[in-house]
Amino acid sequence: MGAIADAIVEYTQPLFDSTDGSIEQLNKAMAIGQACWNLAIMPEEDRQSVLDGMRDSLGMSDAEFDDFQRSIVLPMIRRHEEMFPRLHQRASLPPPHWEPELPPMPRMKSPKAESSQPGRYDPCPCNSGKKYKFCCGRGCG
């Protein structure tokens, strides 16, 4: 496995340890672990709205969900903070040194000011059906 997968498995290990070892239980533990991981890395002020959505999707009563949150979700968030403290120091981290500098955006040309004279490739105003360049724009007409 890769380093990230190893870290997620190590992080989720307490949930794995509490299963009966069946595939169903292990999959459930992994799903809960991933949800807790995502909650841990999001800004704290956004967590409650996500937790409210989880409550609805899990179909738990308020008491059941409060117990689930207190006994599993919050300890897993604390575990994440302990295992990966640098991920929780967002404001104090300098930008990565490898961040590419983007070139300035090209400036769009401003639209031509409305002029009384047509452009070279516009239809000729004499209604000949030719382009202005090949008709009145030549000086004949």
Order of alpha helices (4+ residues) and beta strands (2+ residues): alpha-alpha-alpha-alpha-alpha
